[in-house]
């Protein structure tokens, strides 16, 4: 499957905004066609033909047991097993998404695993939807249309942009995936209101988002603050622990201390600090085991 044409570093700001704001549950198809383990492959074949789909989750009473694809049906037809029950041919090692994950992680799954769809589970591990690349494309187009209409409505009433120094601090809580990204969105909104050039807004937004997600995933909670003046965008993330044992090692691409549960949610890929350092003009990190971590970045509006 071809990857979705969305790149956080190159996409327009309005797309970047949607990737951070939308959750999987906002985009997925909630009315899922499912089959039982005891259903025949012939029944699945007819379901796929009648509904023009290429994969069906195997679910009973909300519990996901596997997934059956068009490739499984074709192999069963070739081998003369089309009358077999689904459980003999379904894939049981299923890659899933959680409904509260950011849409950006869903898009990364399409690129990473090359599947056409992913079952979506809730906090109780019950099947609540399915996400396809068509769901993502359709939703983004509709949301973009709404955003552009808002922009058009505001154009005749464009107010003078603020200047001078402005700052704000946000509290970030551990494992709060429901609100993950809200602080960085507020920061980006302020930058746009101050007519900061889009390329600089994008860099600051990526840095702020990665700093916020690191606190959600790896710390016991912390604060993310920003200060903007006419010369620079100053971002500061301070968390309450547990700290980093080896900072130089943590700065390497792919290094992560995230547990398997965090990884299963699509987080903890080991690219957060790398991405922050890549987009910032200035980057410093201090961390002590048991005493938390302090990450400071600067994006210059006017080079000193």
N, C-alpha and C positions, 0 to 999 in steps of 0.2 A: 504493500500500500504506500502510496506517495505521501510524504510528510506534509502536514498542514503548513501553508506559507506564512508562518508567524515567527518572527525573531524579535526577542525583547530589545536587542540593541539597534535594530533597524526599522521596526514598525513605528507608525505614527503614534503620537502621544495618546490619542483617543483610544487606540487599540491596546496600548500598554495599560491604560487606565482600566479598560474592561477586563483584561487578563487578571489584574490584581483584585478587581471588585467582584466579579462574578464567581460563584461557587459551582461545583459540579451539579448540585441539585437544581441550579437555575437553568441548566442547559440540557440535562439528560431527558430522555423519554421515560415518563413515569409508568405509562401503560405498557408493560412488558409481556410479550408473547413467550410463554414458557411451556415446557413439557415435563412429564414425570419420568422417573428412571424406568418404569415398567412399560412406557409407551413404545410403540414400534418405530423403527427408522422410517418405515413407509409413511406413518403419520407425520413425522418430522419433514419428510420430503414434500408432502402436500402443503404443510404449513409454510414452508419456505417458498414454494411456488406461488401459492395464493396471496401471500403477503409481500412477496418480492424482497425477501431478506436472505442473508447468507450465513446466519448463525442464530442459535436459540439456546438460552440458558436452561439448565436442568434444575428445576426447583420444586420443592414440596413444602407447603405451609410457610413460605418465606425463606426457607433454608436453601442455600445454593449448594448443589452437589457437583456440578460440572457444567460443561458447555459442549454443544454438538454443532459442528460446522458443515458447510457444504462439501468440504473436502472429505469429511467422514462419511457423508452420504454417498459420494462418488466411489470411494473405496469399497463401501458395503455393496453397492450395485455391481461393481466389477467382480467381487468375490461371491456374489449370490447370497449375501447376508442381510438383504434389505428388510426381512421380516424379523430380525433380531430385536430384542429390547434395547433401548437407548443406553442403559448402564454398561453394556458390553463394549461400546464404541466411543463413549463420550470422553472428553479430556477432563481430568480431575485436577490437574495443576493449573488453576485458573488465576490469571492476573486480574485483580479487581481494583476499583477506585472506591473512596469513601465520599459520601454526599457533601461533606463540609470541606473537602479539599478545594483549594483555588483552581480555577479553570486552567491556569498556566501549567499546573502539574498534569492535568489531564492531557493537554496538548503534548507535553514532553513524553507521555506514555505512548502516544501514537508514533512518535519519532523513534522511541527506544525499542518498542516491542514489535512494531510493524503489523499490529492486529487491526481489524476493521471496526471492532467494537469492544467495550469493556463493561462487565456487569458492575453495578453500583450498589454498595451496601450502606446501611445506617450504623449507628453506634451499637446496635444489638446484633450486628452481623446478619441482618435480614436483607433480602434482595428488594430494593426499592426503585430500581431503574436500570437503564442501559444507556451508555454514551457511545455515539458513533461520530465519525468525522463529519457526517452530514449535519448532525445536531449542532456541532460546534460552528460550522460554516454558516448555517441558517441563523443561529442565534446572534453571532457576531454581526452579520449583515443587518438584522433587524435593530440591534442595539446601536449600531453605527448610524443608522438612519435616524433614530431617536435623538442621538447626540448632535448630529448635524442640524436637525430641526431646532434644537435648543440654542445652538450657536447662532443660527440665522435669526431667531427671535430676539437675541440679545444684541445683535449688531447695531441697530439704530440707537441703542441706549448705552453705548460704550462709555463707561465712566473713566475719569483720570486714574491712572495707576498709582498706587502708594509708593513712597520712597522712604529711605531711612532704614533704621534697624528694626527688625521684628523677630521675636523668638517665642517658642512654645515647647512644652514638655508633655510627653504621653507615657502612661503606665502600660507596660506590656506584661501579660501574665503567662505563666508556664502552660503549655499544651492548649492554649486558647486558640485553636484553629478556626473557630467560628469568626473571630474578630481579627485574625491574622491579616495584615496588610492595610488596616484602617489608618494607622498612624502614618505610614508612608504615603497613603493617598492624600491625607490632609496636608502633608508637607508639599506634595506635588501640586495640589490645588493652589496653595499659597504662592508657589513659584510662578505658576501660570498667570495668576492675578497680577503679579508684579512684572509681567512681560519679560520674564527671563527667556533667553533663546531656547527653542525646543531641544536642541542637542544637549544643552547643559541641564535642562529639566530632566531629560531622559537619563543622563548619567547620575544625577542626584537621586532620582526615583529608584533606580536599580540599587544604588548603595543603601538607601534608607530601607528598602524592602528586604534586602539580604540581612541587614543589621537587625531588623525587627524579627524576621523568621529565625535567626540564630538564637535570639532570646526566647522565643516561643518553644523551640525544639531542645536547646541545650542547657538553658539556665533554669533557675527556680523563679524567674521573673526579674524585671528590671525597668529602666526608663530609657526612652528614646527622645532626644531633644534636638531642636534645630535653632540656628540663629542665622538670619539673612541680613546682609547690609548691601551697600551698593557695589562692593568689591568681591564678595564671596558667599558661598553657601557652606555653613559649618554644621556638621552632623556629629552627635555624640551619643553613644550607646553604653550604658553602664548597667551591669547585671549583678545579681546577688550570689553567683556561684554556679557550679562548683569549681570553676577555673579551668585553665588549660595546662596540662603537664609540660608540654613541649610546644611552644608557640611556633618555632621555625618549622617543625614537622606539620603542625596544623595548617600552615600556610601553603602546603603542597597540594596540588590538584588531586582530588579524590580521597584525601584523608578525612576520616569521619569517626566520631565516637558514638554516633547514633545507634540505638538498639534496633532490633529487628522489627519491633512494632512501628517505630518511627519510619524506618525504611519502607515498610509495607504501605504507609500512607503517602509515599512519594517524596518524603523529605530526607534530609541527611545524606545528600549525594556527595558532600565534601567539596563543594564549589563556592560556598558562601563567602568566605574570606578572600578567596581568589578573585571572585567577581567584584567585591568591594574595592580591593586594591587596584584592579584593572581600570575601573571607571573614575577613581578619585585622583586629584592632583596631589594631594597629601594624604598619607595613611599611616596611622600609628596604632599599635595594640599593646596593651599591658595586661598581663593575667597572672594570678597567683592561685595555686590550689587552695580551695576552701575560702577564698576571699573575692571571687568573682573576676570579671573581665571588663576592660574599658577599651572601646574601639572609637577612634576619632578620625574623621575624614573631612577634607576640604575640597570643594569644587570651586575654582576661581571664576568669577565673572569678568574680572579684569586682572590680567596677569601682573603680579608684583614686579 
